[in-house]
Amino acid sequence: MILRLSSSRTAVCADCAGAVVRYGVVRVLFIISMQTAYLTPPFGYNLFYMRSVAPSSITIYDLYKAVIPFIILQIMGLALVVIFPEIALWLPNLIFGS
């Protein structure tokens, strides 16, 4: 849904020459941020879903401890895209040319 809504906004920005490229980087940053938000409290929707399907011996605390490495990796990935925006532009440049 996030990709669908953000891709519909690209046509609005298509009139601006460099705005589409910047908008693509911002869209990637937003999607990475949303993935992290679904794993972190207080609105860790994925954690509550996993708790509902996990055996009763697994507590929500166990799930919170288990996702810490993934959250760290996602934050590191977000930092890399912020520092080096070329990472987000690599695939479009490969497909459409520079």
Backbone as CSV, one residue per row, in Angstrom:
resi,resn,N_x,N_y,N_z,CA_x,CA_y,CA_z,C_x,C_y,C_z
1,MET,0.815,-1.177,0.000,0.000,0.000,0.000,0.872,1.259,0.000
2,ILE,1.948,1.230,0.768,2.822,2.390,0.824,3.432,2.656,-0.541
3,LEU,3.895,1.587,-1.199,4.481,1.757,-2.524,3.447,2.259,-3.519
4,ARG,2.230,1.771,-3.427,1.181,2.180,-4.354,0.871,3.665,-4.186
5,LEU,0.746,4.116,-2.953,0.428,5.532,-2.728,1.582,6.436,-3.129
6,SER,2.800,6.024,-2.811,3.930,6.896,-3.130,4.232,6.906,-4.618
7,SER,3.971,5.807,-5.317,4.243,5.803,-6.750,3.229,6.648,-7.516
8,SER,2.035,6.809,-6.984,1.057,7.653,-7.671,1.439,9.125,-7.593
9,ARG,2.249,9.483,-6.615,2.689,10.867,-6.467,3.847,11.199,-7.413
10,THR,4.476,10.199,-8.007,5.601,10.442,-8.897,5.159,11.204,-10.134
11,ALA,3.975,10.950,-10.619,3.474,11.663,-11.799,3.326,13.151,-11.515
12,VAL,2.996,13.504,-10.296,2.871,14.910,-9.931,4.232,15.588,-9.985
13,CYS,5.276,14.858,-9.557,6.629,15.426,-9.541,7.349,15.278,-10.870
14,ALA,6.747,14.638,-11.844,7.436,14.356,-13.104,7.767,15.618,-13.888
15,ASP,7.055,16.698,-13.637,7.333,17.937,-14.354,8.645,18.582,-13.915
16,CYS,9.065,18.320,-12.703,10.315,18.885,-12.191,11.465,17.964,-12.593
17,ALA,12.544,18.529,-13.081,13.633,17.726,-13.640,14.305,16.840,-12.597
18,GLY,14.901,17.398,-11.565,15.631,16.602,-10.577,14.770,16.165,-9.415
19,ALA,13.536,16.635,-9.359,12.680,16.329,-8.224,12.308,14.860,-8.175
20,VAL,12.204,14.208,-9.312,11.821,12.795,-9.333,12.898,11.952,-8.676
21,VAL,14.153,12.275,-8.930,15.252,11.527,-8.325,15.262,11.738,-6.827
22,ARG,15.141,12.979,-6.390,15.105,13.248,-4.950,13.889,12.616,-4.311
23,TYR,12.774,12.628,-5.001,11.559,12.030,-4.475,11.719,10.519,-4.322
24,GLY,12.433,9.884,-5.248,12.681,8.451,-5.144,13.513,8.110,-3.929
25,VAL,14.513,8.918,-3.639,15.342,8.680,-2.455,14.518,8.870,-1.194
26,VAL,13.698,9.896,-1.157,12.848,10.140,0.007,11.865,8.994,0.192
27,ARG,11.356,8.454,-0.908,10.423,7.334,-0.829,11.094,6.103,-0.240
28,VAL,12.327,5.829,-0.631,13.063,4.694,-0.068,13.299,4.909,1.414
29,LEU,13.663,6.110,1.812,13.878,6.407,3.229,12.589,6.222,4.022
30,PHE,11.480,6.649,3.456,10.197,6.499,4.141,9.839,5.025,4.327
31,ILE,10.060,4.222,3.313,9.707,2.804,3.398,10.573,2.091,4.420
32,ILE,11.865,2.402,4.460,12.738,1.793,5.472,12.300,2.219,6.868
33,SER,11.929,3.468,7.034,11.460,3.956,8.333,10.173,3.250,8.758
34,MET,9.273,3.035,7.813,8.025,2.345,8.144,8.261,0.901,8.537
35,GLN,9.201,0.232,7.875,9.525,-1.144,8.261,10.029,-1.190,9.687
36,THR,10.856,-0.238,10.052,11.376,-0.191,11.416,10.250,0.111,12.401
37,ALA,9.332,0.975,12.025,8.228,1.338,12.918,7.319,0.148,13.202
38,TYR,7.173,-0.749,12.258,6.323,-1.913,12.486,6.959,-2.911,13.447
39,LEU,8.240,-2.752,13.744,8.916,-3.660,14.668,9.187,-3.063,16.034
40,THR,9.023,-1.758,16.191,9.403,-1.125,17.449,8.179,-0.702,18.246
41,PRO,8.287,-0.762,19.561,7.198,-0.286,20.412,7.062,1.220,20.277
42,PRO,5.980,1.836,20.563,4.773,1.285,21.140,3.809,0.698,20.110
43,PHE,4.066,0.900,18.825,3.159,0.389,17.801,3.812,-0.717,16.998
44,GLY,4.347,-1.707,17.643,5.008,-2.817,16.960,3.982,-3.817,16.458
45,TYR,3.294,-3.459,15.387,2.212,-4.301,14.877,2.694,-5.711,14.555
46,ASN,3.870,-5.822,13.956,4.387,-7.150,13.616,4.676,-7.973,14.861
47,LEU,5.107,-7.318,15.935,5.373,-8.041,17.176,4.085,-8.596,17.777
48,PHE,3.025,-7.809,17.742,1.755,-8.294,18.277,1.184,-9.418,17.416
49,TYR,1.387,-9.320,16.114,0.952,-10.407,15.238,1.736,-11.681,15.539
50,MET,3.052,-11.547,15.670,3.881,-12.720,15.977,3.491,-13.317,17.327
51,ARG,3.139,-12.486,18.281,2.716,-12.991,19.590,1.422,-13.792,19.452
52,SER,0.545,-13.382,18.574,-0.734,-14.079,18.431,-0.582,-15.439,17.764
53,VAL,0.440,-15.625,16.937,0.614,-16.907,16.258,1.694,-17.772,16.888
54,ALA,2.459,-17.218,17.833,3.533,-17.979,18.483,2.947,-18.878,19.576
55,PRO,3.685,-19.934,19.932,3.222,-20.780,21.044,3.131,-19.970,22.343
56,SER,2.334,-20.452,23.273,2.113,-19.707,24.516,3.366,-19.618,25.385
57,SER,4.359,-20.451,25.135,5.593,-20.391,25.925,6.461,-19.186,25.559
58,ILE,6.206,-18.567,24.416,6.970,-17.397,23.981,6.223,-16.145,24.411
59,THR,6.904,-15.317,25.180,6.278,-14.089,25.678,6.578,-12.927,24.733
60,ILE,5.872,-11.830,24.955,6.119,-10.633,24.154,7.513,-10.091,24.429
61,TYR,7.996,-10.276,25.659,9.351,-9.857,26.004,10.386,-10.618,25.178
62,ASP,10.158,-11.913,24.973,11.055,-12.700,24.130,11.079,-12.167,22.701
63,LEU,9.934,-11.762,22.207,9.874,-11.211,20.854,10.591,-9.869,20.771
64,TYR,10.428,-9.036,21.798,11.135,-7.750,21.809,12.641,-7.956,21.773
65,LYS,13.123,-8.918,22.535,14.564,-9.199,22.537,15.014,-9.754,21.194
66,ALA,14.173,-10.531,20.530,14.557,-11.178,19.278,14.654,-10.195,18.111
67,VAL,13.905,-9.110,18.140,13.920,-8.191,17.006,14.985,-7.106,17.110
68,ILE,15.660,-7.013,18.226,16.678,-5.965,18.397,17.744,-6.011,17.304
69,PRO,18.312,-7.182,16.948,19.305,-7.184,15.864,18.736,-6.706,14.523
70,PHE,17.497,-7.034,14.231,16.884,-6.607,12.973,16.651,-5.095,12.961
71,ILE,16.259,-4.545,14.101,16.061,-3.097,14.195,17.388,-2.377,13.998
72,ILE,18.440,-2.899,14.610,19.768,-2.297,14.444,20.190,-2.338,12.979
73,LEU,19.965,-3.469,12.308,20.314,-3.574,10.890,19.514,-2.603,10.033
74,GLN,18.236,-2.438,10.334,17.420,-1.513,9.550,17.848,-0.066,9.772
75,ILE,18.219,0.275,11.000,18.686,1.635,11.267,20.025,1.873,10.578
76,MET,20.890,0.865,10.560,22.153,0.999,9.840,21.901,1.170,8.340
77,GLY,20.958,0.405,7.799,20.606,0.555,6.386,20.032,1.926,6.084
78,LEU,19.212,2.439,6.984,18.653,3.782,6.817,19.759,4.827,6.834
79,ALA,20.706,4.672,7.745,21.829,5.613,7.814,22.669,5.551,6.538
80,LEU,22.871,4.360,6.005,23.647,4.232,4.771,22.959,4.926,3.597
81,VAL,21.649,4.801,3.510,20.921,5.459,2.414,20.932,6.975,2.598
82,VAL,20.910,7.432,3.842,20.987,8.877,4.081,22.365,9.405,3.695
83,ILE,23.423,8.669,4.074,24.785,9.124,3.800,25.129,8.963,2.320
84,PHE,24.739,7.829,1.732,25.031,7.535,0.330,23.725,7.316,-0.441
85,PRO,23.064,8.363,-0.911,21.785,8.198,-1.604,21.908,7.424,-2.912
86,GLU,23.136,7.239,-3.404,23.336,6.469,-4.626,22.877,5.023,-4.451
87,ILE,22.846,4.553,-3.224,22.379,3.186,-2.964,20.929,3.038,-3.427
88,ALA,20.108,4.028,-3.139,18.699,3.975,-3.538,18.520,4.166,-5.032
89,LEU,19.514,4.771,-5.689,19.393,5.067,-7.113,20.101,4.051,-7.993
90,TRP,20.767,3.074,-7.408,21.547,2.126,-8.189,20.680,1.335,-9.163
91,LEU,19.614,0.719,-8.689,18.771,-0.099,-9.549,18.064,0.718,-10.630
92,PRO,17.461,1.877,-10.312,16.875,2.665,-11.397,17.898,3.105,-12.438
93,ASN,19.102,3.441,-11.986,20.149,3.820,-12.956,20.548,2.633,-13.815
94,LEU,20.548,1.450,-13.226,20.895,0.241,-13.989,19.830,-0.062,-15.042
95,ILE,18.583,0.096,-14.675,17.481,-0.235,-15.580,17.283,0.847,-16.645
96,PHE,17.240,2.099,-16.222,16.895,3.182,-17.136,18.103,3.938,-17.669
97,GLY,19.266,3.657,-17.149,20.461,4.381,-17.570,20.599,5.682,-16.827
98,SER,21.789,6.190,-16.773,22.023,7.451,-16.030,21.688,8.644,-16.875
